[in-house]
Amino acid sequence: MNVRIARNSGFCFGVKRAIKIALKTSEVNHEVVTLGPIIHNPQMVAKLESQNIFKVDNIKQIKGRPTIIRSHGVKKEILEELEKENIEIINATCPYVSKTQDYAKSLSEDGYNLIILGDSNHPEVQALRSYVDKKVIIVADADELEDKQFKKVGIISQTTRRVEDLQKLVKKLVPKCHEMRVINTICNATTIRQISTLDLAKESDIMIVVGGKNSSNTKMLAKICKSLVKTYHIETASEIDKMWFKDKQDIGLTAGASTPNWVIVEVYNKMLECVGNINKVDNIEDIPGFKEE
């Protein structure tokens, strides 16, 4: 059995930054909280609890403790309420997400009807929506767009979407508007991971996608893989069934941008164990990588 990992699997810049901020904050505070999970990975959230970094679900649960704003950001009105309550705020919002919020605000102020490509229930999109005073249209894909004409349209995207989905939305809107401004707010790290995962899936008999079941970018990787090959989206090594690998030669492994290296290593070692290979690794760098042509 040949197991290879997709290039750039695991933590992205924004996630690394958020975790670093949280750990640094915990060094000078007895106990801190994150408003919502700091990243969409239950295993990392649980591990942070050992550093006295606890997740809370609403402002009432903060109880005066220093509060870390998660990588996805929070609604503008929540930030305002925290400031009103004199809560110490440590903002770990990904800079790319913050920039997208700025774009949303400026497009609206310039008179564009704002259309956001994304999941309306995702915290990043909910936070993004709060920076616009006017009505906003949110669609998960171009097919959800209502049949109407627009004078001025501004288009942005949740940072973890596919470029192809953004292109499809733009193409559908061109005949429906007089003026259009499109800002590609899809994170480059997301695009790189999707491309390398797609290339690996094309060369694999099966794909294992590792990451939080609530992680948007991880679910997108799984969706891409499933379009090509049998795919399993798991969070931990304990979910692996050795029967998945029966009669399989080329195995692909990829992980979302919020998946810790130690989880990826555990999954890889479990996969090796399933086929009787005892040559386990200690670091993600030791996992054979897939080399794109």
N, C-alpha and C positions, 0 to 999 in steps of 0.2 A: 504493500500500500504506500502511495506517495501522497504526503500531506504538505500543502503549500499555503502560505498566508498572503493575503492581498496587501499590496503596498499601502503604507500609512494607516494601517488598522489601529484602532484605539484612540486614546485621548487626542483631541484637537487643541489648538491654542487657547480658545475661550474656556474650555473645560479645565485645562492645566492651570490657567490663570485663576479661575474661581476656586479651585481646590487649594492653591497656594495661598490665596488671600484668606481663606477660611482657617487654614492651619496656622498662619501667622497671627491672625486675630485671636485664636484660642491660646496662644502663648502668653498673651498679656491680659487675658480676661478669664475669670474663673469658669464662666459658662456663657456661651453665645448661642444664638438660634439662627436658623435660616427660614425665611418666610416661603414655605413650600420647599420641595426637595431642591437642593442646590444644583444638582444635575439629575437627569432621568436614568439613574442606575441605583436600584435598591441596595445592592451589595456595597457600593461606595458610601451611600447615605448611612448604612448601618455601621460601617467601619469608622466613619467620622464621629459617631456617638462616643467611641472610646477616647476621643480627644475633647469631649465635652462640647461637641457641636451638634445641637439637636434641631430637628425639623419641627416647625409648628405650622398649623394650617390656617390660622387667622390672627389678626392683631391682638385679640383678647388674650391669646395664649402667650404673648411675648413677655408680659409682666415686667416691663422695664429693662429687659436684658438687651445688650448690643445685638443688632439684627443685621444679618447678611442678606443682601438682595441676590437672589439666584441668578445663574448665568442667562436664563431666558428673560429676565427682567420682570417687573410687576407693573400693574396699572398706575398711571400717573396720580390718580386720586389716592391710591394707597400710600405712595411716597409722601404725598401732602399730609395725609393723616398721621403718618409716623413722625413727620417734622412737627406737627401740631402737638403731638404727645411728648415731644422732646426725647424721642428714642434715638440712641446713637445708631446711625446708618452706615454700614460698610457695603458699598455698592460693588458687587462682583458680576454685574451684567456684562455679557460679552460685548466688547467694543463694536463688533460688526452688527450686533442686535441694536445697540444704542444708535449707531449710524442710520440704521433702517428706520428707527423711530423719528430721527431728525428729518429724513426724506419724507416720511408720511406727513409730518407737520407742515413742511415747506410746500409740498405739492398741494395740500388742502388750502393753505393760505394763498397760493397763487391761482386759486379758482378751478383746480382740476377736480373732477369727480374721481375719488380714489377707489381703485379696485385692488384688493389684496388676494394673491394666490396663496392659499394655505388652509389649515385646519382651524375652523372657527373656535373649537374647544381647546386648542393648544394655548398654554400660558404665554408663549411668545406673541402669538397673534392677538390674544386678548389685551396684552400690554400695548401692542402696536396700535390697536384700535383706539385706545384711550387718549392718544396724542392728537387725535383728529376731532374737531368739534362738529364737523358736518357728517352727513350720512356716509357710511362706508359700505361697499359691496365686498363680501368675502366669498370666494369660491374655491372649492377643493380642486376643480379642474375646469377646463373651458366649457364642457358640456352643461355645467350648472348655470352658465351665464344666461340671464333672461334676454328675450328678443326685444331690444329697444335701441333707440338711437341716442348718442351722446354728442355733446358739443366739444367738451374738453375732457380727456380721460388721462389719469395718471395711474401707472401700474407699477406695483412693487410686489415682492414675494417674501414669504417666510424663508428664513435663511437656509433651511434644510430641504427645500424642494428640488425637483429635477429641472435642469435647463430646458429639456424638451417640453415639459409641461408649460413653462413660461412662454416658450415660442408658440405653442399651440394656442394659448390664450391671446397672445398678441395678434396672431393670424386671424383669429375669429373676430377680433375687435376692429381691425383695420377698416372693414366696410361699414362699420356701425358708428364711426366718429369722424368729426371734422379735424380735430387736433389730438395728438397722442404724445405722451411723454412716458418712456419706459426706463426704469432704473433697475438694473440687474442687481438685486440684493441677495442673491444666492451666494452663500459663503464658498470661497474657492476650495477650502478644505473638504467641504461636502462634495463638490463636483469631482475632485481628485479621487476621493474614496469610492464614489459611484462608478467612475470610469475603470479604476483598477479592479473593483469587485466584478464588474461586468466582464472584463477581459478574462479574469480568472474563472468565472462561471462557465464561459464558453469552452474552457479547456478541462472542465471537471465533470466527474460522474455524479457528484453530490456536493452540496454546499452547506456548511455549518455557519450560521450567522449568530454572533454572540453580542448580547446587549440587552438593556432593559426592555421589557415588553411595552413600557410606556414611552419609549424613546422614539421620536418621530424619525430621526435620521436612520436609526437601526431598522425600523420597520420598512423604510424606503429601500435599504439595502436588500432586505429579505424579499421585497416585492420584485426588485430587479432580478434577483437570482431565480425566483420562482417562475419567471417568464422563460427561463432557459433550461432549468434542471431541477431535480428533486432537492428541496431545501428545507432545513430545519432551523427555526429561530429559537434559540435557547438563551437563558440568563446565566446558568451555571453548569459545571461539569456533571452534576448529579442528574441532570435531565437526559444525558446521553444514553442511547440504547445501542449496544454493540451490533445488533442485527441491522442497523442502518448501513453498516459498512460491508455487509456480506456481498461478495462478488464485485466490490467496487475497487478500482485501482487508483484513480486520480481524485483526491479529496481536496476540496477548497475550503479555506477558513478565512472569515472576515469578521470585523467587529465594528460597532458603531463608535461615534466620536466621544461617547461618554462611558465607554467600557474600559475599566482599569486593566493595566498590563497583567497583573497577577491573576485576574479572572481568565484572561486569554491563555496564559500559560497553563493554568489548571485544566482548561478545556482541551488544549493540545495534548497534554500528558495523558488525559483520560482517553482520548482518541487512540493514542499509541497503545495504551493498556488493553483496549478492546481488541486489538489485533495481535497481541502478544509481543509487542515491541517494548523492551525495557530501557531504551535509550532516551530517558526523559530529559527535559531541559529546565534550567533555572531562570532564564531570561527570555523575553520576547524576541530579542535579537538573535537568539539561537534557533528560532523556528525557520525552516527553509522558506525563503520568499519566492513569490511568483515573479518572473522576469518578463515584462511585456516586450514584444518585438518592437 
